[in-house]
Amino acid sequence: MVGDAGDFIMDIPHLRRVDGRRQLIVDGKPFIILGGEVHNSSSSSLAYMEPIWPRLVSLNLNTVLLPISWELIEPEEGKFNFNLVDGLIEGARRHNLKIIFLWFGTWKNAVSSYVPAWVKTDQKRFPRAQDAMGRNLDAISCFSENALEADSRAFKSLMRHILEVDGGHHIVIMVQVENEVGLLGSSRDHNPLAEEQFAKPVPRELINYLQSNVRSLNPYLRCIWGGAGFKTSGDWREVFGAGADEVFMAWHFARYVDSVAAAGKVEYPLPMFVNAWLGPSAYAYEEGRPGEYPSGGPVARMLDVWRAAAPHIDIISPDIYREDFSSVCREYDRLDNPLFIPETFRDERSAAYIFYAIGQHDAIGFSPFGIDDILEPEKHPLSESYKVLSGMMPLIAKFYGTGRMMGFVDDGTYGYHHVESLWRVRARVRGFSCELGDYQLRIGFTRDLAERARAVWPGFPYEDKVPASGLIIAVGSDEYIVAGMNFMLRFLPKDSFSLNVGILHVEEGVFRDGEWVPGRRLNGDETGHGTYVLFDDKPRVRMVKVYSYRLSDS
Ligand code: DGJ
């Protein structure tokens, strides 16, 4: 699989800006990552991966996220072994999958457990971060130039090798640089190298960034900068007051990671991203202090610092293991940052979250963690969600950034809404209304209805493990593509005084390569006699056409 220099240079997987959004382009076409990340140790053995590949295919993944560690590719300084890289690329090729490699270099989950033995054991050359008492921590200091040089060299060699073996094939489409960086055990590094930097003025580039982006800054960052008087010069404490430690660490971690990424991009400029061990929500300051979560990592409130310090990082991604999935997505989806979720729950919730992430945030991809633990892929609802969405990919890509696509998920953040009548049960259900295309949409989550139905109808055949979620596209003025599960949808006029809305028809079906292949025509009981479109507990897609009629002839 030797790359063919010349013809691939134009066609390297890249991010393209479309209508203010960014799309991942692979082989000239928009590509949405329907991914999954394997457990940390799985990709260290090709034999171990063998039975996993077919399960990934059955789950309808198009991309797998695989760790590649520094310790395995450079076991002896300067002697590289890429057999594992080659075998993984070959395995993905055989199964028609794309790869995102995760570079476990100087840090993985805020510690340095994946550096080679020759790095781990040479504390003099590769000094550790220290806490306020001067105790060495389990992580190499991000102020170590030796570590930065050695990591960059290894990463550069890795990228050069990927170019050589895969530059003409594009099986590898993106690379994560390090994993969940930041400092644990102390809000800031107190190594003498760090102390020296902490006494220096805040870099001009960071001040300039803050000044140019003052209106859009993350509220926490603006608050600590403002609290200290919006100073435009001074040392870290003078400019950021009590929040100085975390900003200082964020700047220096981001600089380090950016240099590693830059070294790799010189060889092969694939899109590169970092992932965040989430800290407190931007709206809840009391949920932990820096050092209890990795201080200086790319948490929401440090996004601006990372953006200013790391221009070679294309995407800053959240690993979402929090219940408030939608609020994390809102924090990371910014004009300067497309949403990509490299890690999240792999249980039934994942089958729902994907519709929200793509529909509401134009996410470029989604990937539950520990995907290799799903032993019966055909029974997991994620496989059905991925199947529905992979056929829709050209259509979804067309509507990115147009405002004609929306998504939702019942992650507990919606209130009770209205009374619905379904299965002869009246109930208040959670849900919401919105406008999309030429109509008002009213969405009710059916879990509440199912619970009440079960109370009056024992054995009610309804599973509700998967939260309500959906993705809706207004493809025409009166035509909608609706996908998802566990909700009911009604259409209302925007002007409810003179008009009413009816369903012209509902089709179930599937998309194949963006083309609609219709199945049953749904009517009668299946649509409440033309009043709603109902989605049960299996991910499905439907084409709905509506019409409006006047309430009075006069
Ligand atoms: C987040 C890390 O990034 C992953 O590599 C893995 O360790 C998971 N946590 C475990 O839940």
Residues whose N, C-alpha, C, O or C-beta is under 5 A from the ligand:
A	BS01	DGJ	E180
